[in-house]
Amino acid sequence: MGAKLEIAAIALTCSIAAPAIAAPVLHRFRRASLGVWGAVVIAVGVIGMAAGVAVTARMMFLSNHDLDVVLLVVAVSGTVTALMIFWLGLPVARASFALTEAAGRLGDTTYRPLATEPPSAELAAISRALDATHARLLTATERERALEASRRELVSWVSHDLRTPIAGIRAVAEALVDGVVDDPETVAAYHRTMVANSERLTTLIDELFELSRLHSGALELSLENVRVADVVSDVISTADPIARAKGVRLTGRADETDRFEVDVVEVGRVLTNLVANAIRHTPSDGTVAVAATVVDGRAELSVSDACGGIPAADLGRLFDTGYRGERARTPPGAGIGLAIVRAVVEAHGGEVSVHNITGGCRFVVGLPVAS
């Protein structure tokens, strides 16, 4: 029993000594490649096993011939085992190098997923994570490019819209200062022109400020549990005088029992904006219809007009910031109002869309109902 314990102690000592000696070597090569680390680890394991066998054999007082045979077997087996383990580990090293190269190309058009599945579950998980990250980076890049293009369009169009009323105010003011006109009726008309242009400037600046507030996440919703019909009724009563002045029929329909939880002021602004646009683009004797229904836990508010339809190329970008589409149906300052509509709706956890119908188009706002 004592001899066995002694042999076990010798084997344990040799097994511990080899890694202890190799630890400083590994620390020195801590920035080396995976292949170097693998070679050192394999060598440590084989040398520790070989040393244990050799020392134990020596302690067993074998003959020199028997000892030489044991040592030869250990040397050959250890060498072959180390080479085989190193060969089997080469796919792991190659996969590691391929993943490192792929990581350096994330988000670039030259990035390619690995042609073959990595040999270990961990490396395969890293490969899948790199593929997913690359896809997200491409999406983010495309989104950034779209936002930059939208920003440039917005700056261009806003600059134009600011220049027009400013130029009008300046021309009228210069005419008044120079005394070009002096009859009271013309002077009063010039004053009305200045006021109208000032109002256009104020509206545009207010819309820009509101859009900036929405995009910065500064909007704080004050949710109230209200009837859908009440919100629709308030919007109809506000817009009806405008519709009557243009000769447009304005109708509204909503269930009296349906309720939802929204910021009444913001949702009212959304509907008012959509209704005002619909009235503006609907010819006299046309009809603008506002409807509200609740289906499957979602409130659907729709505004239908008789504008004649929207070009298919414009439908997908109508709510983009600064996008105008067809100039014939775009009033000064447009390109911001519908972007505000989408931002407010999305802040409520809803969505807004538009599609053509017979003789016009239909805007649809989807919102969650009250819990």
Disulfide bonds with the S-S distance in Angstrom:
none
